[in-house]
Every structure is written in C-alpha cells, then in structure tokens.
Amino acid sequence: MDPHPGATSTTPVGQAPDASGTESPRASVTPGAMAVPDGVGKSFLVARGEWLGARLKVAMPVAPDGAGSDPLSSVFVVLSQEPAAGTVVAAGTEVTATVKRLDRPPPTTDTTPA
C-alpha cells in the first residue's frame, strides 16, 4: 500500500533519487555499445586485435613515416587513435590509428618465464 496516497514524485523522467535522497541522472546504456580499448603505445597488431575483439572495425592505419611497409607488422606502434580510448561507441564503429614504424619491435608483455 502506498504510504502517501495521491502524492506525486518530484523526480523528473530519466532521473532517480540517489542514496542521499537527491536526484541524479540515470546512466544510459545503449545495447551493443562499448568503450573503445586503448591502443596507444601498443603494436598496431596487438591494438587491432583488441579493437576487433570489441566488435569494432579497423581502418588501415596512417603511417606517415612507413609508407609501403606492412602495417600488420609488429614494428609499428600506435601513436594515436580515433575515436579516443574510453569513448563509448556502437558495435561496428571504425577505429583509425596513426602509427610509427620502429627500428625494432616494441617489447612484448608476455610474462611467461623462458
């Protein structure tokens, strides 16, 4: 039974009272949306795998200093990405990376003892 019959809520649509009793916006989550993984500082091959694993499309990278080289090689490191890491996007959104060719491959993160 309603303890306050006939009372109306002062909480606007799309907001809910928080634990303190004040009103706060509700988080809106779109089905199929996810945060873009951070590829900056990783080899393009590793970053590409993370983006594909998040159900994103991956454009051919921009490699101003490595034109003509294989961008799927581990000697390319991601300098920047668009959309930025953490941006919430729909599945299928395309990620574009700017990469730089290294003189040697970036260090691996494999911690398995040799």
Buried (B, 14 or more C-beta within 10 A) or exposed (E): EEEEEEEEEEEEEEEEEEEEEEBEEEEEEEEEEBEBBBBBEBBBBBBBBBBEEBEBEBEEBBBEEBEEEEBEBBBBBBBBBEBEBEEEBEEEBEBBBBBBBBEEEBEEEEEEEE
